[in-house]
Amino acid sequence: MKCLKVFVLLTLLLPSLLSARIFARWHTSMGSFTAQLYDEIVPITANNFKDLANSGFYNNLIFHRVIDGFVIQDGCPNGTGTGGPGYTIQDEFSPLLNHNEAGILAMARTSAPNSAGSQYYFTFGTNPASERKLCRLWQGDRRPGICVGHRLCAHRGQ
């Protein structure tokens, strides 16, 4: 009965929460992106990403990590996967957000807690191992991330 009450509450509240989402727009070396972020579920992460994207931080950065069938990763100003914005943010996870399909946008971090900063990735497929480790930011049209990923893999001969 308790689960039913929670389900009904979420069903009633979620649509109103989803309508308040924020957008981030950014331009990489492989094209432009627009994402509607889950700021109502992961506000620290979503607002950090939005602020970096809308300030031009991501403009013309390269996808430094490309693993066909897994992820493409961007957001390192050094182009090596070692850099960030000069600060880190608190981890945010939610059972409402998962890595259950290709094209998911999420923040990357090291194995240390609270280590995300600016690096993000798009998935190529499911990645259940990331559920409690990485913060998913967005759901929407996944084609841009998937298309860029496939172009990168083709370009690198992977």
VODREN-27380 format. One record per residue: residue number from 0; z, y, x of N, C-alpha, C in turn. Coordinates in pm, 1 decimal. Atoms other than C-alpha are relative to their C-alpha. Layout:
<atoms>
+-----+----------+----------+----------+----------+----------+----------+----------+----------+----------+
| num |     n_up |  n_north |   n_east |    ca_up | ca_north |  ca_east |     c_up |  c_north |   c_east |
+-----+----------+----------+----------+----------+----------+----------+----------+----------+----------+
| NUM |        Z |        Y |        X |        Z |        Y |        X |        Z |        Y |        X |
...
+-----+----------+----------+----------+----------+----------+----------+----------+----------+----------+
</atoms>
This chain:
<atoms>
+-----+----------+----------+----------+----------+----------+----------+----------+----------+----------+
| num |     n_up |  n_north |   n_east |    ca_up | ca_north |  ca_east |     c_up |  c_north |   c_east |
+-----+----------+----------+----------+----------+----------+----------+----------+----------+----------+
|   0 |      0.0 |   -118.6 |     81.5 |      0.0 |      0.0 |      0.0 |      0.0 |    125.9 |     86.5 |
|   1 |     -6.3 |   -115.5 |    -88.9 |     82.0 |    236.4 |    284.9 |   -137.3 |     29.4 |     59.8 |
|   2 |    134.5 |    -17.6 |    -55.1 |   -261.1 |    178.1 |    439.1 |    -94.6 |     61.7 |   -102.5 |
|   3 |     84.2 |    -55.2 |    105.9 |   -425.5 |    253.3 |    106.1 |     25.8 |    149.5 |    -17.2 |
|   4 |    -33.7 |   -141.5 |     12.8 |   -239.1 |    585.0 |     81.4 |    -59.0 |     81.0 |    115.5 |
|   5 |     55.9 |    -68.6 |   -117.4 |   -344.6 |    680.8 |    434.9 |   -150.9 |     10.2 |    -14.4 |
|   6 |    144.8 |     -0.6 |     17.9 |   -705.8 |    584.3 |    360.0 |    -41.6 |    104.9 |   -102.1 |
|   7 |     32.4 |    -98.0 |    104.4 |   -710.0 |    791.9 |     40.8 |     20.0 |    142.0 |     52.9 |
|   8 |    -26.8 |   -132.2 |    -57.1 |   -554.4 |   1087.8 |    222.6 |   -110.2 |     40.3 |     97.6 |
|   9 |    107.8 |    -30.3 |    -94.5 |   -810.1 |   1067.5 |    503.2 |   -132.4 |     24.5 |    -71.1 |
|  10 |    123.7 |    -16.4 |     75.8 |  -1093.3 |   1030.8 |    253.9 |     -5.9 |    137.4 |    -65.9 |
|  11 |     -3.2 |   -130.4 |     65.1 |   -983.1 |   1346.7 |     77.1 |     -2.5 |    115.3 |    100.0 |
|  12 |    -11.5 |   -109.0 |    -96.6 |   -907.8 |   1554.9 |    386.2 |   -115.5 |      7.7 |     98.8 |
|  13 |    101.8 |      1.4 |   -105.4 |  -1179.4 |   1448.3 |    629.3 |   -121.6 |     86.8 |    -30.7 |
|  14 |    116.4 |    -86.0 |     25.6 |  -1474.7 |   1617.4 |    452.0 |     28.8 |    148.2 |     20.1 |
|  15 |    -30.9 |   -142.1 |    -18.4 |  -1297.7 |   1953.7 |    448.9 |     22.7 |     32.6 |    146.8 |
|  16 |    -19.7 |    -22.8 |   -142.7 |  -1199.8 |   1914.8 |    812.4 |   -132.9 |      2.1 |     75.2 |
|  17 |    127.5 |     10.3 |    -70.3 |  -1550.8 |   1818.8 |    919.6 |    -85.2 |    124.0 |    -15.8 |
|  18 |     82.3 |   -118.2 |     23.0 |  -1702.8 |   2132.2 |    772.7 |     36.9 |    115.5 |     92.8 |
|  19 |    -46.7 |   -108.9 |    -85.2 |  -1506.4 |   2347.5 |   1019.5 |    -38.7 |    -20.1 |    146.7 |
|  20 |     34.0 |     29.0 |   -139.5 |  -1665.0 |   2206.6 |   1335.3 |    -66.9 |    117.4 |     70.1 |
|  21 |     62.1 |   -101.1 |    -84.6 |  -1776.3 |   2425.4 |   1622.2 |   -121.3 |    -59.9 |     70.6 |
|  22 |    120.8 |     43.0 |    -70.2 |  -2103.9 |   2408.9 |   1815.1 |      4.2 |     44.5 |    145.0 |
|  23 |     20.7 |    -37.5 |   -140.1 |  -2182.5 |   2411.2 |   2184.4 |   -149.9 |    -11.2 |     27.1 |
|  24 |    141.6 |      1.8 |    -39.8 |  -2524.4 |   2492.4 |   2328.3 |     -5.7 |     16.2 |    149.9 |
|  25 |     10.7 |     -9.1 |   -144.7 |  -2620.7 |   2431.6 |   2688.4 |   -136.2 |    -47.5 |     46.7 |
|  26 |    131.9 |     27.6 |    -58.0 |  -2921.0 |   2394.7 |   2916.0 |     20.7 |    -70.4 |    133.6 |
|  27 |    -10.6 |     75.6 |   -124.6 |  -2949.2 |   2131.6 |   3188.1 |   -135.6 |     -1.2 |     69.9 |
|  28 |    126.1 |     14.1 |    -72.0 |  -3214.5 |   2052.2 |   3443.9 |    -98.5 |    -87.5 |    -77.6 |
|  29 |     85.5 |     90.4 |     77.4 |  -3351.0 |   1800.9 |   3189.3 |    -21.4 |     44.5 |   -143.8 |
|  30 |     22.5 |    -48.0 |    135.7 |  -3352.8 |   2014.1 |   2875.6 |    122.3 |     63.2 |    -61.5 |
|  31 |   -106.5 |    -69.6 |     72.4 |  -3141.7 |   2194.1 |   2619.3 |     62.9 |    -91.4 |   -103.7 |
|  32 |    -76.1 |     79.0 |     95.0 |  -2875.4 |   2049.7 |   2393.1 |     80.0 |     91.4 |    -91.1 |
|  33 |    -93.6 |    -61.6 |     92.8 |  -2680.1 |   2157.2 |   2087.2 |     82.4 |   -113.8 |    -58.7 |
|  34 |    -87.0 |    104.0 |     53.0 |  -2378.7 |   1956.6 |   1974.3 |    103.7 |     62.2 |    -92.3 |
|  35 |   -108.5 |    -37.0 |     90.2 |  -2142.8 |   1988.8 |   1681.7 |    120.5 |    -81.8 |     44.5 |
|  36 |   -114.5 |     65.2 |    -63.4 |  -1796.4 |   1908.3 |   1822.2 |    112.0 |    -30.9 |    -99.3 |
|  37 |   -113.9 |     41.1 |     81.6 |  -1490.8 |   1735.9 |   1673.9 |    123.2 |     84.5 |     32.7 |
|  38 |   -113.0 |    -86.2 |    -35.1 |  -1262.0 |   2035.5 |   1721.0 |    121.4 |    -22.3 |    -88.9 |
|  39 |   -113.8 |     26.7 |     87.5 |  -1045.7 |   1930.5 |   1425.7 |     78.5 |   -123.4 |     43.9 |
|  40 |    -65.8 |    122.6 |    -44.5 |   -963.2 |   1597.8 |   1595.0 |     43.5 |     11.6 |    146.5 |
|  41 |    -31.1 |    -17.4 |   -143.1 |   -971.7 |   1687.2 |   1968.3 |    -19.9 |    147.6 |     37.2 |
|  42 |     21.5 |   -144.3 |    -15.5 |   -924.4 |   2066.8 |   1975.0 |     -2.0 |     49.5 |    144.0 |
|  43 |     -3.5 |    -46.7 |   -139.7 |   -838.8 |   2112.0 |   2343.6 |   -131.2 |    -34.4 |     69.1 |
|  44 |    122.5 |     46.8 |    -65.1 |  -1133.7 |   1906.1 |   2463.6 |   -123.0 |     69.6 |    -56.3 |
|  45 |    116.6 |    -61.9 |     63.0 |  -1382.3 |   2045.3 |   2212.9 |    -11.6 |    147.1 |     36.3 |
|  46 |      6.0 |   -142.3 |    -33.7 |  -1289.9 |   2406.9 |   2279.1 |    -29.2 |     22.2 |    147.6 |
|  47 |     31.9 |     -9.3 |   -142.0 |  -1299.3 |   2352.3 |   2654.9 |   -150.4 |    -19.6 |     22.0 |
|  48 |    142.7 |     28.4 |    -14.9 |  -1648.1 |   2200.2 |   2630.1 |    -83.6 |    114.9 |    -55.2 |
|  49 |     73.1 |   -111.5 |     61.9 |  -1768.2 |   2474.5 |   2394.3 |      2.0 |    123.2 |     89.9 |
|  50 |    -11.4 |   -118.1 |    -86.0 |  -1637.5 |   2748.7 |   2623.0 |    -84.1 |    -13.2 |    126.5 |
|  51 |     82.1 |     21.6 |   -120.1 |  -1800.7 |   2595.9 |   2932.3 |   -148.7 |      7.9 |    -33.3 |
|  52 |    141.4 |      1.5 |     38.8 |  -2130.2 |   2535.1 |   2752.1 |    -48.5 |    139.4 |    -35.4 |
|  53 |     44.2 |   -130.4 |     47.8 |  -2149.0 |   2873.4 |   2585.0 |     10.6 |    109.3 |    105.7 |
|  54 |     -8.9 |    -97.7 |   -109.6 |  -2051.3 |   3056.6 |   2907.2 |   -111.4 |    -18.4 |    102.6 |
|  55 |    107.8 |     25.6 |    -95.6 |  -2347.5 |   2903.5 |   3092.2 |     40.8 |    -89.0 |    116.7 |
|  56 |    -46.9 |     84.4 |   -110.1 |  -2137.5 |   2677.4 |   3317.3 |    -94.5 |   -117.7 |     25.4 |
|  57 |     84.6 |    119.1 |    -13.3 |  -2367.4 |   2378.4 |   3250.7 |   -146.7 |     31.5 |     29.2 |
|  58 |    141.1 |    -34.1 |    -15.5 |  -2693.4 |   2570.1 |   3287.9 |    -57.1 |    -50.8 |    131.7 |
|  59 |     79.8 |     53.0 |   -111.0 |  -2935.1 |   2387.8 |   3517.2 |     74.5 |    -94.5 |     92.8 |
|  60 |    -63.8 |    104.5 |    -79.5 |  -2681.3 |   2135.5 |   3646.4 |    -81.4 |   -128.2 |    -14.8 |
|  61 |     76.0 |    125.5 |      3.2 |  -2827.0 |   1794.7 |   3726.4 |     87.1 |   -113.6 |    -53.8 |
|  62 |    -69.9 |    121.8 |     39.0 |  -2735.7 |   1459.6 |   3575.9 |     20.0 |    -80.6 |    128.7 |
|  63 |    -29.4 |     59.0 |   -130.1 |  -2563.8 |   1320.7 |   3885.0 |     29.3 |   -149.9 |     -6.2 |
|  64 |    -28.5 |    143.2 |     15.7 |  -2477.2 |    976.8 |   3745.5 |    -91.1 |    -53.3 |   -108.9 |
|  65 |     94.8 |     57.4 |     94.8 |  -2750.0 |    773.4 |   3579.2 |      5.5 |   -151.2 |     15.7 |
|  66 |     -9.0 |    145.8 |     -3.5 |  -2682.7 |    408.8 |   3497.3 |    -67.9 |    -51.6 |   -125.7 |
|  67 |     78.1 |     47.3 |    113.6 |  -2949.2 |    256.6 |   3274.4 |     79.9 |   -104.0 |    -78.2 |
|  68 |    -73.7 |     90.7 |     86.1 |  -2795.4 |     76.0 |   2979.2 |    146.1 |     36.6 |    -16.5 |
|  69 |   -141.6 |    -37.0 |      7.1 |  -2459.7 |    252.9 |   3027.7 |     17.1 |    148.4 |    -31.0 |
|  70 |    -22.8 |   -142.8 |     21.7 |  -2439.6 |    634.0 |   3072.6 |    -91.4 |     86.3 |     86.4 |
|  71 |     48.3 |   -107.1 |    -86.8 |  -2592.1 |    954.1 |   3203.7 |    110.2 |    105.3 |     -0.2 |
|  72 |   -113.5 |    -91.3 |    -12.6 |  -2336.4 |   1203.6 |   3333.9 |    -41.6 |    129.4 |     67.1 |
|  73 |     29.6 |   -134.9 |    -47.4 |  -2350.2 |   1577.9 |   3400.9 |    130.4 |     79.2 |      1.9 |
|  74 |   -115.5 |    -87.8 |      5.9 |  -2110.9 |   1868.0 |   3440.5 |     67.0 |     26.1 |    133.2 |
|  75 |    -55.9 |    -24.4 |   -132.5 |  -2044.5 |   1866.7 |   3814.9 |    -79.2 |    111.4 |     66.6 |
|  76 |     73.0 |   -109.2 |    -63.5 |  -2133.6 |   2200.4 |   3977.0 |    -50.5 |    -34.8 |    140.4 |
|  77 |     45.1 |     43.9 |   -133.2 |  -2170.5 |   2018.2 |   4313.0 |   -117.7 |    -96.3 |     -8.0 |
|  78 |    107.9 |     96.1 |     16.3 |  -2421.1 |   1769.1 |   4170.2 |     32.4 |   -137.3 |     56.4 |
|  79 |    -39.6 |    125.8 |    -63.6 |  -2221.5 |   1479.4 |   4319.2 |    101.6 |    -80.4 |    -81.4 |
|  80 |   -105.6 |     65.0 |     75.5 |  -1957.5 |   1393.5 |   4059.5 |    138.9 |     32.5 |     50.7 |
|  81 |   -129.1 |    -32.9 |    -60.2 |  -1681.1 |   1547.2 |   4269.8 |     55.4 |    134.7 |    -43.8 |
|  82 |    -43.1 |   -135.6 |     33.5 |  -1659.5 |   1896.3 |   4120.8 |     37.4 |     17.4 |   -145.4 |
|  83 |    -40.1 |    -33.9 |    135.5 |  -1528.0 |   2065.0 |   3813.1 |     15.4 |    149.9 |    -13.4 |
|  84 |    -13.2 |   -143.6 |     25.3 |  -1433.9 |   2402.0 |   3667.4 |    116.4 |     66.0 |     75.4 |
|  85 |   -115.0 |    -55.9 |    -69.9 |  -1124.0 |   2444.6 |   3885.4 |    130.7 |    -20.7 |    -74.3 |
|  86 |   -119.8 |     32.3 |     77.1 |   -876.6 |   2318.5 |   3625.7 |    -25.0 |   -131.6 |    -72.0 |
|  87 |     13.2 |    120.5 |     81.8 |   -810.2 |   2008.3 |   3415.8 |     65.9 |     26.0 |   -135.0 |
|  88 |    -55.5 |    -15.1 |    135.4 |   -719.8 |   1962.7 |   3050.3 |     77.3 |   -125.6 |    -38.8 |
|  89 |    -80.1 |    109.7 |     53.8 |   -480.3 |   1742.7 |   2858.1 |    -90.6 |   -102.5 |    -67.4 |
|  90 |     74.5 |    106.2 |     67.2 |   -614.2 |   1404.5 |   2740.6 |     20.2 |      7.3 |   -150.5 |
|  91 |     -6.5 |     11.4 |    145.2 |   -693.2 |   1370.2 |   2370.4 |    -80.6 |   -123.2 |    -42.0 |
|  92 |     66.2 |    119.3 |     50.1 |   -777.1 |   1038.4 |   2205.3 |     27.1 |    -12.4 |   -148.8 |
|  93 |    -19.4 |     21.2 |    143.0 |   -821.4 |    939.6 |   1843.0 |    -67.7 |   -130.3 |    -40.7 |
|  94 |     64.6 |    121.1 |     51.1 |   -888.4 |    610.0 |   1667.1 |   -117.5 |     32.2 |    -92.6 |
|  95 |    112.2 |    -40.2 |     85.2 |  -1130.9 |    808.3 |   1448.9 |   -129.4 |     16.5 |     79.2 |
|  96 |    116.8 |    -21.6 |    -85.5 |  -1364.7 |    857.1 |   1745.8 |    -13.9 |   -118.1 |     94.2 |
|  97 |     18.4 |    117.7 |    -84.0 |  -1514.8 |    561.4 |   1927.0 |   -133.9 |      4.0 |     71.8 |
|  98 |    121.8 |     11.0 |    -81.4 |  -1789.5 |    457.7 |   2166.0 |    -80.1 |   -120.6 |    -49.4 |
|  99 |     58.4 |    117.9 |     62.7 |  -1965.1 |    221.3 |   1927.7 |   -151.8 |      1.9 |    -12.8 |
| 100 |    146.3 |     -3.4 |      7.8 |  -2329.4 |    322.9 |   1971.3 |    -57.7 |     87.7 |    110.8 |
| 101 |     68.5 |    -80.9 |   -100.7 |  -2584.2 |    485.4 |   2197.7 |     -2.1 |    146.2 |    -42.1 |
| 102 |     12.7 |   -141.7 |     25.5 |  -2596.5 |    862.7 |   2227.1 |    129.3 |     74.8 |    -22.4 |
| 103 |   -129.6 |    -65.9 |     17.0 |  -2223.7 |    938.9 |   2208.6 |     19.8 |     99.8 |    114.1 |
| 104 |    -36.4 |   -102.0 |    -98.9 |  -2124.1 |   1260.6 |   2389.7 |    150.9 |     -5.3 |     17.2 |
| 105 |   -143.8 |      6.3 |    -25.2 |  -1781.6 |   1239.5 |   2556.2 |     31.6 |     64.6 |    133.6 |
| 106 |    -45.8 |    -57.1 |   -126.6 |  -1577.2 |   1399.4 |   2833.9 |     32.8 |   -112.5 |     96.9 |
| 107 |    -33.7 |     94.4 |   -106.3 |  -1548.0 |   1211.7 |   3161.9 |    128.9 |     45.9 |     66.5 |
| 108 |   -119.9 |    -32.2 |    -77.2 |  -1230.7 |   1196.3 |   3366.6 |     18.0 |   -106.9 |    106.3 |
| 109 |    -31.4 |    101.5 |   -100.2 |  -1089.9 |   1011.4 |   3664.4 |     97.0 |    -99.9 |    -62.9 |
| 110 |    -98.6 |     95.2 |     52.6 |   -844.0 |    724.1 |   3628.0 |    136.5 |     65.5 |    -20.0 |
| 111 |   -127.0 |    -70.5 |     16.1 |   -561.2 |    979.7 |   3643.8 |      9.3 |     63.4 |   -138.4 |
| 112 |    -17.2 |    -68.4 |    129.1 |   -416.5 |   1114.9 |   3318.9 |    -29.5 |    149.3 |     12.5 |
| 113 |     22.6 |   -145.0 |      8.3 |   -516.0 |   1467.8 |   3214.0 |    -89.3 |     51.9 |    112.6 |
| 114 |     86.7 |    -37.7 |   -112.5 |   -799.7 |   1486.9 |   3467.9 |   -138.5 |     46.9 |    -41.3 |
| 115 |    130.6 |    -49.4 |     44.7 |  -1097.3 |   1591.4 |   3252.3 |     -9.1 |    149.9 |     27.1 |
| 116 |     21.6 |   -142.3 |    -23.1 |  -1248.8 |   1929.7 |   3328.8 |   -131.6 |     44.5 |    -59.4 |
| 117 |    130.9 |    -43.2 |     46.9 |  -1621.4 |   1981.5 |   3289.2 |   -101.1 |   -113.8 |    -10.8 |
| 118 |    100.7 |    105.9 |      0.2 |  -1797.7 |   1648.9 |   3340.5 |     -2.2 |    -72.6 |   -134.4 |
| 119 |     21.2 |     66.6 |    128.1 |  -1941.2 |   1482.7 |   3031.6 |   -109.0 |   -103.0 |     16.3 |
| 120 |    105.0 |    101.4 |     -6.0 |  -2170.2 |   1191.9 |   2955.5 |    -51.0 |    -32.5 |   -139.3 |
| 121 |     58.3 |     59.1 |    119.4 |  -2399.3 |   1041.3 |   2694.6 |     -4.5 |   -150.6 |     22.9 |
| 122 |      5.9 |    145.8 |    -12.6 |  -2377.7 |    667.6 |   2627.5 |   -140.9 |    -50.1 |    -30.7 |
| 123 |    124.0 |     71.2 |     32.2 |  -2675.6 |    430.7 |   2624.2 |     25.6 |   -112.5 |    -99.4 |
| 124 |    -34.5 |    110.3 |     89.6 |  -2491.5 |    167.5 |   2420.9 |    147.8 |      2.8 |    -30.2 |
| 125 |   -142.3 |      6.2 |     33.1 |  -2151.4 |     54.9 |   2301.9 |     82.7 |    -12.3 |    127.4 |
| 126 |    -91.3 |      8.8 |   -114.4 |  -1856.9 |     87.2 |   2538.6 |    144.0 |     -2.9 |    -52.8 |
| 127 |   -134.7 |      7.2 |     56.4 |  -1536.5 |    -35.7 |   2370.3 |    109.2 |     20.8 |    104.3 |
| 128 |   -101.4 |    -17.9 |   -104.9 |  -1351.9 |    -24.8 |   2705.0 |     39.2 |    146.4 |     16.2 |
| 129 |    -28.0 |   -143.6 |    -13.9 |  -1368.5 |    355.9 |   2689.3 |     84.2 |     56.2 |   -113.2 |
| 130 |    -66.7 |    -51.1 |    119.6 |  -1188.8 |    385.7 |   2355.6 |    126.6 |     78.8 |     29.6 |
| 131 |   -127.8 |    -65.2 |    -27.7 |   -850.1 |    481.7 |   2500.3 |     -0.4 |     73.2 |    133.5 |
| 132 |      6.1 |    -62.7 |   -131.2 |   -973.5 |    632.1 |   2825.7 |    -77.9 |    130.2 |     -0.4 |
| 133 |     89.3 |   -114.9 |     -0.9 |  -1236.1 |    891.3 |   2736.5 |     -5.8 |     62.6 |   -138.1 |
| 134 |     -6.3 |    -74.3 |    125.8 |  -1251.9 |   1156.7 |   2469.4 |   -139.6 |     26.4 |    -54.8 |
| 135 |    128.2 |    -24.7 |     65.6 |  -1550.4 |   1147.6 |   2236.1 |      3.5 |    137.3 |    -65.4 |
| 136 |      6.4 |   -137.9 |     46.9 |  -1661.6 |   1496.2 |   2139.8 |    -85.2 |     22.4 |   -123.4 |
| 137 |    108.0 |    -41.1 |     87.7 |  -1952.3 |   1475.3 |   1905.5 |    -58.4 |   -118.9 |    -73.1 |
| 138 |     83.8 |     96.1 |     70.2 |  -2144.6 |   1286.5 |   1643.3 |   -110.0 |     78.6 |    -66.6 |
| 139 |    113.1 |    -68.5 |     60.0 |  -2484.5 |   1386.1 |   1525.5 |   -127.3 |    -69.2 |     42.7 |
| 140 |    128.2 |     55.0 |    -42.2 |  -2843.6 |   1337.4 |   1629.3 |     10.8 |    -40.9 |    146.6 |
| 141 |    -19.4 |     51.6 |   -134.7 |  -2812.8 |   1115.8 |   1936.1 |   -129.2 |     -6.4 |     81.7 |
| 142 |    127.4 |     14.3 |    -69.5 |  -3181.1 |   1121.1 |   2024.7 |    -13.3 |     86.1 |    124.7 |
| 143 |     18.9 |    -78.6 |   -122.6 |  -3166.2 |   1411.2 |   2273.5 |     63.2 |    -63.7 |    123.3 |
| 144 |    -66.4 |     62.0 |   -114.1 |  -2913.1 |   1239.0 |   2499.9 |    -67.3 |   -129.3 |     41.8 |
| 145 |     66.2 |    126.6 |    -30.1 |  -3087.5 |    903.2 |   2474.5 |   -135.7 |     25.9 |     64.3 |
| 146 |    132.4 |    -31.4 |    -55.2 |  -3431.9 |   1054.4 |   2541.2 |     10.8 |     51.8 |    142.7 |
| 147 |    -18.5 |    -50.2 |   -136.9 |  -3308.0 |   1246.6 |   2845.8 |     38.7 |   -114.7 |     91.7 |
| 148 |    -42.2 |    114.1 |    -81.4 |  -3138.4 |    931.9 |   2973.2 |   -115.5 |    -91.1 |     35.4 |
| 149 |    114.6 |     86.1 |    -27.6 |  -3452.2 |    724.8 |   2940.9 |    -98.8 |     67.5 |     95.1 |
| 150 |     88.0 |    -72.4 |    -94.2 |  -3657.9 |    997.3 |   3114.8 |     57.2 |     -4.5 |    141.5 |
| 151 |    -63.6 |      4.5 |   -133.8 |  -3405.8 |   1005.3 |   3402.1 |    -15.2 |   -136.7 |     62.6 |
| 152 |     11.8 |    134.2 |    -54.1 |  -3408.9 |    629.1 |   3441.0 |   -142.8 |    -31.5 |     40.0 |
| 153 |    140.9 |     21.7 |    -34.1 |  -3788.6 |    619.9 |   3435.1 |    -35.9 |     77.6 |    125.8 |
| 154 |     28.2 |    -83.1 |   -116.2 |  -3802.1 |    903.1 |   3690.2 |     57.5 |    -60.3 |    127.9 |
| 155 |    -66.0 |     59.9 |   -116.2 |  -3561.3 |    722.4 |   3923.3 |    -44.9 |   -143.8 |     24.6 |
| 156 |     50.3 |    135.8 |    -17.7 |  -3740.9 |    390.3 |   3875.4 |    101.5 |   -107.1 |    -34.9 |
| 157 |   -103.2 |     98.3 |     37.3 |  -3440.5 |    217.8 |   3717.1 |    -43.4 |    -79.3 |   -120.5 |
+-----+----------+----------+----------+----------+----------+----------+----------+----------+----------+
</atoms>
